[in-house]
Amino acid sequence: MKSTYITPYFIGLVFSSLLTTGCDEGPRGKNRIEIDPVQTTQVTSATKTAGIHSEETIDVGPTPIHSLKFFFENSGSMNGYLKEHYEIKNAVSRLLSEAEHKSFRSYLINTDLYKFEPVPHKITNALTEKGINKGDTNTSDLNFILKTALDSTSKDDLSILITDGIYSVAGDQNSVIGKLKSESNFTARHFEDRLSKDKKLQTVLIKLNSRFNGSYYTVQGARINIDQQRPYYLWLFGSVGTIATIQKNLKFSDLPGYQHHIIFTSDSNKPIEYSILSAFMNKGTFRQHHDKIERPYHITNAEKDRRSKDFQFTIGLDLRNIPAEKSYLLNKANYEIIGKDDYTIASIHEVYTLSPEEIKKINNPNFSHVLVLHSSKNPYGSMHLVLKKQLPVWIKKTHSSDDTNIKGDTKTTLGFQHLVSSIDRAYSKVSKTHHYINLPLTIDN
């Protein structure tokens, strides 16, 4: 059973001990540094910069994982996932088998840290109610858990955390929401502190589903026996390079029980290849710019369609390296056209879903998506097409502020949006802008 546990102090030695011996146990120290948010703007064309780069984007390929650290929350609320060999164990074994590394350490964690099985292929066999019964399993401190995993992750490391993601707060229904928000403020501060030391740190949150057969403890302390599917969460903490190494070997969507994922990164306005397509899903007519440098984003002699009085053009883009899941890139609500209210996004398509004839018209094997812009008004002027960095809709759908009716609930987690929003807030403070991409476009008559 979980309850609120606010650790009064943390011993700073955990970071060095995790990196060296990996066996120290005890609370951890806090070093809080306030960060001034940095706001800059970057725009890129298909061939060269079409603007001023105030700062460089993070562009790092896969790098070897020196030390892989595995943390499993061992509060009593996790026992229901471990009664048999459910999906959670298959997901853990799949991830650990794909994570190439030089050294490995594993821990159990609730309000303290405990050594666990040292060999990756023995982890799932040890994930039983008896096997994780160390320390006070009646309570856990999610802030302590997240901070410990964060602080253990250095430049060449990757940390894995398995948890049900529930803030442990007690009280009546009227006071729970306020307490959840207060807890999330400490989570945000922990992430701000860590990012102040390393802006290249990425956090991956993966929502998975597994059978749960056991006792669920509500926020009001009631014990409810359930046997059903329940969500849980796999967290990855690492550098851009070590996260890229995992993604090279394993698609997150291939994990058993996968539902969704989000990658938190301070990287923004990534340089991508894109171009206005000359003859694809267009309405009206236009000419490509005579200058090869401006041609990808600048068209001239634009005229509306004579019959419909509409103007429409299509952009080919390479979004393969954008750290967002497939559904996010296909959601029109995540894009915005800045500087030109006369345009709307008509449709978005993945290139591989198009017909062979359409793909031939695109004539660029690097493009992963096409995006259609439409105007029924004045089509002329300059604008920017941006892909916003914002929380996907599944975050809100996963959130619950009342878990008393947990039977049959296979999708929600108490306080989830407060937790995720706090992490998003921390990354927003150090991100250069709030856009994944920011692409200039010009239409002349």
N, C-alpha and C positions, 0 to 999 in steps of 0.2 A: 504494500500500500504506500502511496506517495503522500508526502506532506511538505509544507513549506520548510525549507532549511536554508537560511542565509548564513553562509560561512563568514565569521567575523574577520578573518584574516587569511591570507594565503602565503605560504612559505615560498620565496622566490627560487629556491633551489630546484623546483620541479623541472624547469627548463633544462638546466645542465644535467640533471640526473636522468631525464628521459633520453637525452642525446648520448649519454655515456653509459650508465649502468642499466637504466630502464627499470629499476626495481624499487626506488624510493616511494614511500606512501605518505600522504598527508595533504592538507590544504595548501593553496598556492597564493603567492603574493600578487598585488595589483599595482601597476604603474600606469597612471592615467595621463594622457597628453591630449590637449584640445587641438583640433586641426582646423585651420581656416580652409573652407572649400575653394578649390581652384576652378575657375570657369574660363575655358578657351574654346575656340572654334576651329575645326579643320574641315576642309572640303577637298575632294580629290576627283580627278577625271579618270578615264580609262587609260590614258597614256602618260599623263604627268600631273603634277599638282595644279589645281585651278584655284589657287588662293594661297593663304599664308599658313604655314604650319607653326603654331606657337610652341607645341611640344610634340615629340615623336610618339606614335602609338606603340603599344607593346606588341611585338611581333616575334615570338619565340617558337621554334619548333620543338618536337619532343626531346626531352633530356632524360638521362638515366635516373632512376629513383635510387638514391643512396640508402635511405632507411625508410622502411614501411612500418607504420605503427597502427595497430588495430585496437579500438576501444569499443567495448560493449557495455551498455547501461544495464546493470544487474539489480535494478529495483524489482520488487515483487510484481509490478505491473507488466513486466516483460515475460513472466513465466508462461503465460498462455500461448505464446508463440513457439514454445520449445517442448510442448508435451510429446509431440511426435516429430518426424522429419518433415516439417512443413516447408512452404515456399521460402521462408526466411533463410533457412539453412542452405537451400540450393543457390540463392542469390549470393550469400556470403562466400560459398565455395567457388562459385563462378568468378566473382570479383578477385578473390585472393589468388586463384589459379592463373589469372591473366595479368596480374601486377608483378612484373619482373622487378627485382630489387636485389640489393647487396646484403642488407641486414633486415631482421624482422623482430619486432617486439609486440606483445599483445597484453591487454589490460582489461580488467573489469572496473567499472566506475559507477559510483552513485553520489555519495557525499565525500568519498575518499577514493584513492586509487590502489588497485591490487594487481599483482602479477597474475598472468593467466597462462594458457598453454603457449609454449615458445615456438611451435612448428605450425606453419599455415595449414597443412593437410590434416592436422588433428583438431583444429578449431571447432569444426561443426560437430564432431563427436563429443566434445566437451561442453557444447551449448545445451545443457539440460538444467532443470531446476536445481538439482543437486550440484551440478558442476559450477554454476554461477553463484552459489550461496556463500558469499564472502562479505563480511562487514554487515552493516545494518541495512538489509534489503527492504525494510519498511519505508524508507524515505530516499529521496534523491534530490539533487540540486542541479537543475538544467543549466543555470549560469556557470556553475563550477565545472560541469561536464564540458560545455562548449569552450570555456576559457582554457581548460587543461589541454584539450585537443589542439586548439589554436597555438598555444605557447610551445607545444612540443614540435611544431612544424617549422623546420628551417628551410633554407633555399632549395636544397636538393632532396627534400623528404616529401612523403605523402602520408597523411593521416586519414584513417577511416573510422567513422563513428556510426554505431547502430543504436538507435533510440526510438521510443514511441513519440518523442517530441512534445510531451505534455508538461507545461509549467505546473509545478506542484504547489497549488495555493489552496487554502482552506477558508471557509466562510459561507455565509448565506448567499443566495443568488444575486442579491443587490450589491454585494461588496466584491464579488469575484472579478468582474470586469475591471474595476479600478486597480485591483491587486495585480491582475495580469498585465495591465499597461505599465505599472510600476516596475514589475520584473523585467519587462522588455527594454526599459531604459538602461538597465545594467547590462543587458545583452549588447545593446548598441554601443555602449562605452567600451566593452571588452573588444569588440571588433574595431572600433576607432583606434584604440591603443595599438592593436596589432598592425593595422594598416599604416599607422604613422611610421612604423619601422620598415615596412615592406609593402609598397603599393602594388607590387606584382602578385601578391597573394590572391589566389582565387578560392572561392567556396562553391562547391557543387552540392545542391540539395536534391535528392532523388526520392520521390514518393513511390513506395511499393506497397503491395498488398499481400497478406499472408493469412492463412487460417489461424485463428486464435481460439483456444479451448481452455478456459480457465476463469479466474476472477478478475473482473474489471472494477476498479475503485473510482467512484464518482467524486467530483470536486467537493461534495457535501459529506463524503465519508461512507456512503453506502457501498456495500459489496454486492455485485451482480454477476452471477455465473452466466457466461455466454459461450456459444460454440458457433462461430461464424467467421467471415473474412473481416479483417481489420487492417487499416493502414499503419505503416511504420516508415521510418525515414533513414536513409543512408546518406551520410555526409562525407564529402571529400574535402580536405584542406591541403593545398599545395601551391607550388609556383605555377606559372603559365606552362612551363616546360613539363613538369611532372604530371599535371592534369592532361596535357596533350599526349603524353605517353600512354596513359590509361585509355584515352579515347582512340588512340591508334590501334590498340589491341582489342577493344571492346566497345560496342555501341551500348549506351545505357539502356536503350529500348530492348536490348536482348536479355536483360536481367529478368529472371523469373518473377512474375508479379509486378512488373514495371507499370507505372501509371503516368507519371510526369517527371520532369526535372527542370531546374533553373540553375544557371551559372551566374554567380555574382563576380563581377570583375570591375576594376577601375579603368579598364581599357575602353576607349570610345572613339567615334569618328574613324573607324578603321578604313584604310585605303582599300577600295575594292575596284574591280574592273566592271564598268558599266557603259552602256551606249544606247542612244535613241535608235531604234531599228527603222530602216528605211521603208519597208513594205510589210508590215505585220500588224493586223488588227487595227488598222488606221481608219479614221473618218476624216475626209477632207484631203488636202494635199499640202506638201511642203518640200523643200529642198534641203539637202545636207549642206553644212557650212563648207566653204571652200578651203578653210584652214584645217589641216589634218589634226592639229592639236585641239581645236575647239569643236571639231565635228562630233565627237561622242555626246556632247551635252548642249549643242547649239544648232538650231535649225532655222531656216529663213524661208521667206515667201510662203508663209503659212496661210491657207485659206480654208474656211469652213466648208463642210459638205453642202452642196447646193440644195439638196432635197431636205435633209434633216436639220440643216443649220447648226450642226454640231461639229466639234473638232475633237479628234482623239488620236493619241499616239502611244506607242509602246516602248518601254525601256527594258533592255536585257541586263541582268545583274548576276554577279557571282556572289552568292550569299553563303557559300559552303563553310567559310571560316567565321561566320557570326555565331557567337556562343549563346544560341537560343534553340529551343526545340522546334520541330517541324511545324506544329500547329501555330506557334507564335509568329513565324515568318509568313504564314498564310492568312493571318488575321488582319483585315484592313484597318481595324481600330488601333493597331500598333504603329501605323504610319501617319505622317502628317505632311501637308504641303504648306510650307512657310512662304509668305510673301505674295500669294496669289490665291485668293478665296474663290476665284472663278473655276477652279479645278477640283475634281473629286477623283478618288481611286475607283475605277470601274471594276477591276478584277485583278487577281494575282494567280499565277499558275506556276507549278513546277515544270521545268522544261521536259522532263522525262514522261510527263503525262500527256504531252501534246502529240499530234499525229506526225508521222514521218515527213509529210509535206510541210507542216508548220515548222518543224525542227530544221528542215533544210533552208527555209526562209530566214531563220535566225542567223545561220551561218557563223556561229561562234560556239565551239565545244566547251568553252569555259563558263558560259552562262548557265546558272542553275535555276533561275527564276525569270519570269517576265511579268512586268507590272504595267497595267493599262491606265493611263490618265485621260480624263474626259472633261470637256467644257462645253456648255451650251450658251455661254456668254462671250466675253472678250477673251480670246485665247492668247493674246500677245503679252509679253513681259518676261521678267526673270523671277525665278522661284528656287526653293530648295526642297528636295524630297528627303525626309528624314525617317529613319526607323527609331522609334523612341525606346529608351531603356525604362521599362515599367514592369510592375508585377503582372504576370499573366493571370487570366481569369480563374484558373484552377486554384489559385491561392485562396481567393475569397470563398470559393465553393467548398474548400476543405475546412474552413474555419467554423468553429462552433463555440458558442458562449454558454451552452447548457448541455451537459452529458448525462442527464438523468434518464433519458430515453435511449440508452445505448443499444438496446436489443434491436437488431435489424439494421443498425447504422454501420455501414461498411465503408464510408467515405470521409467522415469528418474527424477532426482532432480538436480538442478543447484548446482555445487560445492560440490557434495556429497562425492566424493573420498577424497578431501582435508580435509573435516571434519572428516571422519572416520580414515583416515591415521594419523591424528594428535593424536587421542585418542590411536590408536594402538602404535604409537611412544612412548607415555607416559608410557603405560603399559610395553613396551619392556625394558624401562630403569630400571624398578624395578623387572622384571621377572628374575628368576634364570638362565633359559636357554630359548631358542626359540623353545622348543619341548614340546608337550603334553606328549609324552611317549618316552622312550629311552631304547630299549630292546636289550641285548646282545645275540648273536647267534654264535655257533661254530660248524663247520662241519669238521670232521677228516676223513682221509682215513684209 
